[in-house]
Amino acid sequence: MQLFTSEAAIDDWCQRHRLPKGDIQPIENIWKFAQVWYGNHLREDWKK
């Protein structure tokens, strides 16, 4: 996962690294995903 400040920054990065542009998500979606994915990690009974 890469974080960028703008779509132009994404385009520049992709061109510089010769990689196709992948899925682009706003930070709000990434935050919601992280809350679900990591939401229980601080619980004492959490196990990997």
C-alpha positions in Angstrom: 0.0 0.0 0.0 1.3 3.4 -1.0 -0.1 6.7 0.2 0.0 9.7 -2.1 -1.1 13.4 -1.9 -2.7 13.5 -5.3 -3.6 11.5 -8.4 -0.8 13.4 -10.2 1.7 12.1 -7.6 0.4 8.5 -8.3 0.8 9.0 -12.0 4.4 10.3 -11.5 5.3 7.4 -9.3 3.9 4.8 -11.7 5.7 6.3 -14.6 9.0 6.6 -12.6 8.8 2.9 -11.6 7.3 1.7 -14.8 4.3 0.1 -13.1 0.7 0.2 -14.0 -1.7 2.2 -11.8 -3.5 -0.1 -9.4 -6.5 0.3 -7.2 -6.9 3.8 -5.8 -8.8 4.3 -2.5 -9.4 7.5 -0.6 -7.8 7.7 2.9 -11.2 7.4 4.5 -11.6 3.9 3.0 -8.2 2.9 4.1 -8.9 4.1 7.7 -12.2 2.1 7.8 -10.3 -1.0 6.5 -7.6 -0.5 9.1 -10.1 -0.2 12.0 -11.7 -3.5 11.0 -8.4 -5.3 10.2 -6.5 -4.2 13.3 -9.4 -3.4 15.6 -8.9 -6.2 18.1 -5.1 -6.2 18.3 -5.0 -4.3 21.6 -7.3 -6.8 23.4 -5.6 -9.0 25.9 -7.2 -12.1 24.5 -6.2 -11.3 20.9 -4.0 -14.1 19.3 -2.4 -14.2 15.9 
